[in-house]
Amino acid sequence: MVNVKYTNSQEYRSLEDLSLSSMELDLVHMGKEQCLPYHACSATREEYIIHFIISGTGFYSVEGVTYSISPGHMFLISPGVPTVYCADVNDPWSYMWIGFKGLRTNAILKQCGFSKNRLVLPSPDKDKLHQCFDELFDHVVQDYAGSLFREAALLKLMALLVNTHQEFLKQERVQDDYLGKNQHLDAAIEYINTHYMKDISVSDIAEHIGISQGYLNRIFNERANMTIRNYLLEFRMYKAANLLVGTNLSVKEIADNVGYTDQLVFSKAFKRQFGLSPKNYRTYRYSLENL
């Protein structure tokens, strides 16, 4: 019997170098890690990887789109797709991950709710996740029985993800019924999507829809767990982050492109969001992608 590569420390625990035993669905590696501030990974993988955020925050960037990730989220990395993900400087995340491959992966991931345009989803219950990972870590011997135990535990984890997505869809339908499909929310988001580059305010959005600012804020708090002002701010900041990395526009030009007439006000808002000035963020992201 041969042990797999097993690491166990307070900050980092992992199983790696697993020999493949099933063509249908097989665990390649897995682990848990408490990351340091700005701990970053930039790579193109040969397997699928799902990260489950347990605490802290960070960002995940893929194909020119940047996502803000927080506890209760999970995100998918696909084979052959360059990605960058990084822990926050003030509140670095801890996460668990699984790397896997096999003929059934596409069908299973679809049932979990993942798609090309939906790479970040609500994560399962934290205690249930820990239980699945503990079962996987209980079998570190590279023999036939160990591989069967890991395969069973991996299938159990995937079933948990599918059930989580089904519950999410059910809650979404109930919420939509309760809010009458919320045409006001959809109209507000559409207005922001098409007018964020202009100097619009919350009052402009509410006036366009024909409701009060207070009612619009209640809708956003119920559905998005944030105020509409914060939604507009975050929308603009992540558009700006994508422009900083994906274009050679100056900071002033990017500020203009996301609805800020004052470059200084934009830079302060950007630094509050990401912990870096726009110029330093661009330099840092370029350095990550050239690792």
C-alpha positions, -999 to 999 in steps of 0.1 A, spaced: 0 0 0 12 35 -9 2 67 9 -9 96 -13 7 129 -8 -9 140 24 -2 174 41 -17 183 74 -9 216 92 -30 242 110 -32 264 79 -31 238 51 -44 203 47 -45 184 14 -46 152 -5 -27 152 -38 -12 129 -64 -42 106 -63 -40 78 -89 -71 78 -111 -94 48 -106 -126 57 -125 -131 72 -159 -166 84 -149 -157 107 -120 -124 107 -101 -108 128 -74 -75 144 -85 -68 164 -53 -85 182 -25 -77 204 5 -84 231 30 -64 263 34 -64 295 55 -49 320 31 -26 349 39 -36 384 27 -32 388 -11 -24 350 -14 -30 346 -52 -32 317 -77 -28 321 -114 -29 290 -136 -45 270 -163 -57 236 -151 -62 202 -166 -90 193 -142 -122 209 -128 -118 226 -94 -145 239 -71 -135 262 -43 -159 266 -13 -154 298 7 -157 292 44 -147 326 58 -132 359 45 -133 374 11 -114 377 -22 -119 379 -59 -120 355 -88 -112 366 -124 -119 345 -155 -121 356 -192 -121 393 -184 -148 391 -157 -141 397 -120 -163 383 -92 -163 394 -56 -164 362 -35 -175 360 1 -185 332 26 -213 310 13 -201 312 -23 -184 285 -44 -167 290 -77 -157 267 -106 -125 266 -125 -126 247 -158 -99 229 -176 -79 249 -201 -93 283 -189 -68 308 -175 -79 321 -141 -67 343 -113 -81 343 -77 -68 362 -47 -75 366 -10 -85 400 3 -58 421 20 -79 429 51 -101 398 54 -83 369 36 -105 339 28 -102 304 40 -116 277 16 -119 241 8 -114 227 -27 -118 196 -48 -101 189 -81 -117 162 -102 -122 149 -138 -141 122 -156 -168 115 -183 -197 124 -160 -183 158 -149 -202 180 -174 -236 164 -166 -230 166 -129 -218 202 -130 -249 212 -150 -271 196 -123 -251 216 -97 -262 248 -115 -229 256 -131 -227 269 -167 -203 289 -189 -220 321 -177 -226 310 -141 -194 301 -124 -202 314 -89 -230 298 -69 -243 296 -34 -223 270 -15 -238 241 6 -242 242 43 -208 246 60 -212 217 84 -223 193 57 -193 203 36 -169 197 65 -185 163 70 -179 153 33 -143 166 34 -136 148 67 -147 115 51 -124 121 22 -95 129 45 -102 97 65 -88 76 35 -52 86 26 -40 51 16 -34 45 -21 -51 11 -24 -83 -2 -40 -104 1 -9 -92 37 -3 -100 47 -39 -135 33 -35 -141 52 -2 -129 84 -19 -151 78 -49 -181 73 -27 -174 104 -6 -169 124 -38 -203 113 -51 -219 122 -18 -204 156 -20 -217 161 -56 -251 149 -45 -250 176 -18 -242 203 -44 -271 191 -66 -295 192 -36 -282 227 -27 -290 239 -62 -324 224 -62 -332 240 -28 -319 274 -42 -342 271 -72 -371 263 -50 -365 293 -27 -360 315 -58 -394 305 -71 -411 311 -37 -394 345 -35 -404 354 -70 -440 345 -62 -439 365 -30 -425 395 -47 -447 392 -78 -417 385 -100 -405 420 -90 -406 439 -122 -393 470 -104 -361 452 -95 -356 440 -130 -362 475 -144 -337 490 -119 -310 465 -128 -316 470 -165 -314 508 -161 -281 505 -142 -267 481 -169 -275 506 -196 -268 539 -178 -240 532 -153 -215 551 -175 -236 583 -169 -237 604 -138 -269 587 -125 -281 586 -89 -305 565 -69 -332 592 -73 -327 590 -111 -333 552 -111 -364 555 -88 -378 583 -109 -373 563 -141 -392 533 -127 -419 554 -111 -415 544 -74 -400 560 -43 -363 556 -33 -374 540 0 -395 513 -17 -366 506 -42 -342 502 -14 -365 477 4 -367 456 -28 -329 455 -31 -324 447 6 -349 418 3 -336 404 -30 -299 414 -31 -291 419 6 -278 454 -1 -289 489 -8 -294 500 -44 -266 526 -37 -242 498 -29 -253 478 -59 -247 507 -82 -213 514 -66 -201 477 -68 -214 474 -104 -193 505 -114 -162 494 -94 -161 459 -111 -167 474 -145 -138 497 -137 -116 468 -126 -123 449 -158 -114 481 -178 -81 485 -158 -70 450 -167 -85 446 -202 -77 480 -217 -50 507 -218 -74 535 -209 -62 560 -184 -76 562 -149 -95 594 -158 -109 578 -190 -121 548 -169 -136 570 -143 -156 588 -171 -166 553 -185 -182 543 -152 -201 575 -144 -176 595 -124 -169 631 -134 -143 635 -106 -112 612 -109 -103 617 -73 -137 607 -60 -136 576 -83 -101 566 -71 -112 569 -34 -142 547 -41 -121 522 -60 -96 519 -31 -123 514 -6 -137 485 -27 -104 467 -35 -79 481 -10 -57 494 -39 -57 526 -60 -67 520 -96 -31 524 -108 -17 500 -82 -45 475 -89 -37 475 -126 0 469 -118 -8 442 -93 -31 423 -117 -6 425 -145 20 410 -122 -4 382 -112 -12 372 -147 25 372 -157 34 348 -129 
